[in-house]
């Protein structure tokens, strides 16, 4: 091999080495570029996730803020409704109570009886509206039992209110599908019946040309459900569905349908505007949830979720007759700051055969009972001025532990009534005083037939 060939071979080897190094260097920078690109992509993904999380958090904040504002609005209206209800109950006491007293003095054949009965029924209808206001204020305390929604639904369908609704809407047909093994729930039959009544009534009114209402009730296991009215947690529920083929609810109005007085009806002609607000409050009082599906012209579907219970139902039937409500001279102390209320309760109870004394406040009650033991104290919860029913009962039981007491009120905070009952008071009834209601409650307490809340 001559020198020229040797030189060429060396150059060839050198160039190969440089080419390999260049390729290695290129691969190195290529790897750096790839890693840099991946890093930048990861950073872009991270920033995208941060932005998405912030957007989601902002949407959730706005949703919670809207719910908070709605809750504050409902609470404010509820407080107003509760205060008005308290005052109305005191006024209604005379309208509802005195007719019972007058009827006892009017001969059975007297034409005046029908006028007094009409006045009494009008008073009771007004009292029912007040009860709706208390439900809206979430201050209406009702005993909660183990109940079956099947009985509640069928009880409403067999009621005079339902018959009147169907007469007013002859083109509306109701179909029901209620599971035979429907599980029980904890609740107030009165309030849940009111919920069914309001939803069925709204469905009928949404079909002016006629249509069909489907009512179903079945057991369901829910795997967490998000609705426009909040989350339904996972669990076992008795689910009531009420669906109609009516005019539907426009999307922009759907979220507002449970607001008090938000209605498309003519106030005074089609109700008070409280029906759906009462539905909402009653469901919340039962630890339940609600979902609504609707669109304009496509009807509406209301789904109510009530947590099921494994507790067994307890019968409260006592087999008592009207004679059991008669007194045998037992001494009763009526404590109420409103004179008319004291007189109504005292007159009713005296007519039943009890020995009755009335006082105007808690301090007077404590002073009287110190030297004059009684068989039963009927105690108003809210009295002004002076101490309220809870503080009065505390002072009385310091002198007479275990003193039987019946708590009455047109409006009161739930926790204070429960505190009185926890301390030993026997039972609670709502004003206004109605003869059969107070007669039964007093007899039940004196004879230890007590159904506490």
C-alpha positions in Angstrom: 0.0 0.0 0.0 1.5 3.3 -1.0 1.5 6.4 1.1 -1.5 7.9 -0.8 -3.7 4.9 0.0 -2.6 5.0 3.6 -3.5 8.7 3.8 -6.9 8.0 2.2 -7.6 5.2 4.6 -6.7 7.3 7.6 -8.9 10.1 6.4 -11.7 7.7 5.8 -11.4 6.4 9.4 -11.2 9.9 10.8 -14.3 11.0 8.9 -16.2 7.9 10.1 -15.2 8.7 13.7 -16.3 12.3 13.2 -19.5 11.2 11.6 -20.2 8.7 14.5 -19.5 11.5 17.0 -21.7 13.8 15.0 -24.5 11.2 15.0 -24.0 10.7 18.7 -24.1 14.4 19.4 -27.2 14.7 17.2 -28.8 11.9 19.1 -27.9 13.5 22.3 -29.4 16.9 21.3 -32.4 15.0 19.8 -32.9 13.3 23.2 -32.6 16.6 25.0 -35.2 18.1 22.6 -37.5 15.2 23.2 -37.1 15.4 27.0 -37.6 19.2 26.8 -40.6 18.7 24.6 -42.0 16.1 27.0 -41.3 18.4 29.9 -43.0 21.3 28.2 -46.0 19.0 27.4 -46.1 17.9 31.0 -46.0 21.5 32.1 -48.8 22.4 29.6 -50.9 19.4 30.9 -50.3 20.6 34.5 -51.3 24.1 33.7 -54.3 22.9 31.8 -55.3 20.8 34.9 -54.8 23.8 37.2 -56.9 26.0 34.9 -59.6 23.3 34.7 -59.6 22.8 38.5 -59.9 26.6 39.0 -62.7 26.8 36.5 -64.5 23.9 38.3 -63.9 25.5 41.7 -65.2 28.9 40.4 -68.3 27.2 39.0 -68.8 25.4 42.3 -68.3 28.6 44.2 -70.9 30.4 42.1 -73.3 27.4 42.5 -72.9 27.4 46.3 -73.2 31.2 46.4 -76.5 31.0 44.4 -77.7 28.2 46.8 -76.7 30.3 49.8 -78.5 33.4 48.5 -81.6 31.2 47.8 -81.4 29.7 51.3 -81.1 33.1 52.9 -84.1 34.3 50.9 -86.2 31.3 51.9 -85.1 31.7 55.5 -86.0 35.4 55.6 -89.4 34.7 54.1 -89.8 31.7 56.5 -89.0 33.9 59.5 -91.6 36.4 58.3 -94.1 33.6 57.7 -93.4 32.1 61.1 -94.0 35.4 62.9 -97.2 36.1 61.0 -98.3 32.5 61.7 -97.8 33.0 65.4 -99.9 36.1 65.5 -102.6 34.6 63.2 -102.9 31.6 65.4 -103.7 33.8 68.4 -106.4 35.6 66.4 -107.7 32.3 65.0 -108.1 30.9 68.5 -111.3 32.7 69.0 -112.6 32.0 65.5 -111.9 28.3 65.8 -112.5 27.8 69.5 -115.6 29.8 70.3 -117.9 28.0 67.7 -117.3 24.7 69.6 -118.4 26.4 72.9 -121.4 28.1 71.2 -122.5 24.9 69.5 -122.7 23.2 72.8 -125.3 25.8 73.9 -127.5 25.9 70.7 -130.3 23.3 70.4 -129.7 20.7 67.7 -132.7 22.0 65.6 -131.7 25.6 65.6 -131.1 27.2 62.2 -128.2 29.2 63.8 -126.1 26.0 64.0 -125.3 26.0 60.3 -123.9 29.5 60.5 -121.7 28.7 63.5 -120.5 25.5 61.8 -119.7 27.5 58.7 -117.7 30.0 60.8 -115.9 27.1 62.4 -115.0 25.5 59.1 -113.7 28.8 57.7 -111.5 29.2 60.8 -110.1 25.7 60.3 -109.3 26.4 56.6 -107.5 29.5 57.8 -105.6 27.4 60.4 -104.6 25.0 57.6 -103.0 27.9 55.7 -101.2 29.0 58.9 -99.9 25.4 59.2 -98.5 25.7 55.7 -96.7 28.9 56.7 -95.2 27.1 59.7 -94.0 24.3 57.4 -92.4 27.0 55.2 -90.8 28.5 58.3 -89.7 24.9 59.3 -91.2 25.6 62.7 -94.2 23.3 62.4 -93.6 20.3 64.7 -95.4 17.1 63.8 -94.9 13.7 65.4 -92.8 11.6 63.2 -93.5 7.9 63.0 -92.6 4.9 61.0 -94.9 5.2 58.0 -95.5 3.6 54.6 -95.8 6.0 51.7 -98.2 3.7 50.1 -100.7 4.5 52.8 -100.0 8.2 52.5 -100.6 8.2 48.7 -103.7 6.0 48.8 -105.0 8.1 51.8 -104.8 11.2 49.7 -106.4 9.6 46.7 -109.3 8.6 48.9 -109.7 12.1 50.4 -112.3 14.8 49.8 -109.6 17.1 48.5 -108.7 14.7 45.8 -112.3 14.2 44.8 -112.8 18.0 44.5 -109.6 18.3 42.4 -110.8 15.6 40.0 -114.3 17.3 39.7 -112.5 20.5 38.8 -110.4 18.8 36.1 -112.7 16.2 34.5 -110.2 15.6 31.6 -107.3 14.6 34.0 -106.7 10.9 34.7 -104.5 9.5 37.4 -102.6 6.2 37.1 -100.6 4.8 40.0 -98.0 2.1 40.4 -97.0 1.5 44.0 -94.7 -1.4 44.9 -96.3 -3.9 47.2 -93.0 -4.2 49.2 -92.4 -0.5 49.6 -90.1 0.0 52.5 -91.1 2.3 55.4 -89.7 5.8 56.2 -89.6 8.1 59.2 -92.0 11.0 58.8 -95.2 12.9 59.4 -98.2 11.5 57.5 -99.8 14.9 57.5 -96.9 16.7 55.9 -96.1 14.0 53.4 -99.8 13.9 52.4 -99.6 17.7 51.9 -96.6 17.1 49.6 -98.4 14.6 47.4 -101.5 16.8 47.4 -99.6 19.9 46.2 -97.7 18.1 43.5 -100.8 16.3 42.1 -102.7 19.6 42.2 -100.0 21.4 40.3 -99.8 18.6 37.8 -103.6 18.8 37.2 -103.5 22.5 36.8 -100.6 22.2 34.3 -103.0 20.2 32.0 -105.9 22.6 31.2 -106.9 20.5 28.2 -106.7 17.2 30.2 -104.0 14.6 30.4 -102.6 11.9 32.6 -100.8 11.9 35.9 -98.6 9.0 36.9 -97.9 8.3 40.6 -95.4 5.6 41.4 -93.5 4.6 44.5 -90.7 2.1 44.6 -87.6 1.1 46.5 -84.3 2.2 44.9 -80.6 1.9 45.6 -79.2 5.3 44.4 -75.5 5.5 43.5 -75.1 9.2 44.1 -77.1 11.5 41.9 -76.4 15.1 41.0 -79.4 17.3 40.4 -80.0 21.0 39.9 -81.3 21.0 43.5 -78.2 19.4 45.0 -76.7 15.9 45.4 -78.6 12.8 46.4 -76.1 10.7 48.4 -75.7 7.0 47.8 -78.2 5.0 49.8 -81.5 3.1 49.9 -84.6 5.2 49.3 -88.3 5.0 48.9 -88.7 7.0 45.7 -92.0 8.7 44.8 -92.5 9.9 41.2 -95.2 12.2 40.1 -95.3 12.8 36.3 -97.7 14.7 34.1 -98.2 15.4 30.4 -98.8 19.1 31.0 -97.3 22.3 29.7 -94.0 21.8 31.3 -91.6 24.2 33.0 -89.3 26.5 31.0 -85.6 25.9 31.7 -85.1 29.5 33.0 -87.8 29.0 35.6 -87.0 25.5 36.7 -84.5 26.4 39.5 -86.9 28.9 41.0 -90.1 26.8 41.3 -89.5 26.1 45.1 -89.1 29.8 46.0 -92.0 31.1 48.2 -94.6 33.1 46.2 -92.8 32.3 42.9 -95.8 31.2 40.9 -97.4 31.6 37.5 -100.9 31.2 39.0 -103.2 34.0 39.9 -102.7 34.6 43.6 -106.0 34.5 45.5 -107.6 32.4 42.7 -105.3 29.4 42.5 -103.9 29.4 46.0 -101.4 31.2 48.1 -98.2 30.7 46.1 -96.8 28.6 49.0 -97.5 25.1 47.7 -94.1 24.3 46.1 -92.2 26.1 48.9 -94.1 23.9 51.4 -93.1 20.8 49.3 -89.5 21.8 49.5 -89.5 22.5 53.3 -91.4 19.3 54.1 -88.9 17.2 52.1 -86.0 18.8 53.8 -87.6 18.3 57.2 -87.7 14.5 56.3 -84.0 14.4 55.3 -85.2 13.8 51.8 -84.1 15.0 48.4 -85.8 16.1 45.2 -85.1 16.0 41.5 -87.2 17.6 38.7 -87.1 17.0 35.0 -89.1 19.2 32.7 -89.1 21.3 29.6 -91.6 23.6 28.1 -94.3 21.6 26.3 -93.0 18.3 27.6 -94.6 17.8 30.9 -92.8 17.5 34.3 -91.4 14.7 36.4 -90.9 15.1 40.2 -88.8 12.5 42.0 -88.8 12.5 45.8 -86.2 10.5 47.7 -86.9 9.5 51.3 -84.4 7.5 53.3 -85.8 4.1 54.2 -85.8 2.8 57.8 -85.5 -0.7 59.3 -87.5 0.4 62.4 -90.8 -1.3 62.9 -94.1 0.6 63.0 -95.8 1.0 66.3 -99.5 1.2 66.5 -100.9 4.2 68.5 -104.5 3.0 68.5 -105.7 3.1 72.1 -109.3 2.1 71.6 -110.6 5.1 73.5 -114.1 6.4 73.1 -115.6 9.9 73.5 -116.4 9.0 77.1 -112.7 8.6 77.8 -112.2 12.3 77.1 -114.5 13.4 79.9 -112.9 14.7 83.1 -113.6 13.6 86.6 -112.8 16.8 88.4 -109.0 16.7 87.8 -107.4 20.1 88.4 -105.8 21.7 85.4 -103.8 25.0 85.3 -103.9 26.8 82.0 -101.0 29.2 81.5 -101.3 31.6 78.5 -100.5 35.3 78.1 -103.5 35.9 75.8 -106.8 36.3 77.7 -109.0 34.9 74.9 -106.8 31.8 74.6 -107.1 31.2 78.4 -110.8 31.6 78.3 -111.3 29.3 75.3 -109.2 26.5 76.9 -110.7 27.0 80.3 -114.3 26.9 79.0 -113.7 23.9 76.8 -112.1 21.9 79.7 -114.6 23.0 82.2 -117.4 21.8 79.9 -115.6 18.4 79.8 -115.7 18.1 83.6 -112.3 19.3 84.7 -111.6 21.9 87.4 -109.7 24.7 85.6 -107.7 27.7 86.8 -106.2 30.1 84.3 -103.2 32.4 84.8 -101.5 35.0 82.5 -97.9 34.1 82.6 -95.0 31.9 83.8 -94.3 33.8 87.0 -98.0 33.7 88.0 -98.1 29.9 87.3 -95.0 29.3 89.5 -96.5 31.4 92.3 -99.9 29.6 92.1 -98.7 26.1 91.9 -96.4 26.5 94.8 -99.3 26.2 97.2 -101.9 24.6 94.9 -100.7 21.3 93.3 -102.5 20.4 90.1 -103.0 17.3 88.0 -101.9 18.9 84.8 -100.4 22.1 83.5 -101.3 23.4 80.0 -98.4 25.6 79.2 -98.0 28.1 76.3 -94.5 28.2 75.0 -94.2 31.8 74.0 -95.4 34.4 76.6 -94.6 38.1 76.7 -93.6 39.6 79.0 -91.9 37.3 81.4 -90.5 33.8 81.3 -91.4 31.4 78.5 -92.8 27.9 78.7 -89.4 26.2 79.0 -88.2 28.3 81.9 -91.7 28.0 83.6 -91.6 24.2 83.4 -88.1 24.1 84.8 -89.2 26.1 87.8 -92.3 24.0 88.3 -90.4 20.7 88.2 -88.0 22.0 90.8 -91.0 22.0 93.2 -92.9 19.0 91.7 -90.6 16.6 89.8 -92.5 14.7 87.2 -95.3 17.2 86.9 -97.6 16.3 84.0 -97.7 19.1 81.4 -99.1 19.6 78.0 -97.2 22.1 75.8 -99.1 24.3 73.4 -98.0 26.9 70.9 -98.9 28.5 67.6 -95.2 29.0 66.8 -92.0 27.9 68.6 -88.5 26.8 68.0 -88.2 23.1 67.6 -85.2 22.7 70.0 -87.0 24.5 72.9 -90.1 22.3 72.6 -87.9 19.2 72.4 -86.1 20.5 75.5 -89.3 20.8 77.4 -90.3 17.2 76.4 -86.9 15.9 77.3 -87.3 17.4 80.8 -90.5 15.5 81.3 -93.5 17.3 79.7 -95.9 14.8 78.4 -96.9 16.0 74.9 -97.2 19.0 72.5 -100.2 20.3 70.5 -100.6 23.2 68.2 -102.8 26.2 68.5 -105.5 27.1 67.8 -107.4 25.2 70.4 -109.9 22.8 68.9 -112.3 20.9 71.2 -111.7 17.4 70.1 -107.9 17.9 69.8 -107.4 19.4 73.3 -109.9 16.9 74.8 -108.0 13.9 73.5 -104.6 15.3 74.4 -105.6 16.1 78.0 -107.2 12.7 78.4 -104.2 10.9 76.9 -101.8 12.7 79.2 -103.8 12.2 82.4 -104.3 8.5 81.5 -100.7 8.0 80.4 -101.7 7.4 76.8 -98.9 9.5 75.5 -97.4 9.8 72.0 -94.4 12.0 72.2 -92.5 13.5 69.3 
